[in-house]
Amino acid sequence: MVGGAREATVVLNKAVDLMHQIRMDDETFELPFISLDQIFAVFGSLLLPLFVPIIKNAVLEVKRYMRLTQAKQHSL
């Protein structure tokens, strides 16, 4: 455990140096910025048809359960 902190510091310094080298490299480029409305337009059109029936049926099942538990309480 004595060399643990020393070794960790060496590894962290190497990682920082590598990060600076990558940042200064002309061949690397930043990821393009994609706004949230574009993400919603793409993924919303794919996921909305999946989630709408799930939410609708979950609400209907909760209402049915409440109705059944109320009917059970009245019969007791």
Helices and strands as residue ranges (DSSP letters): H 4-24, H 36-75
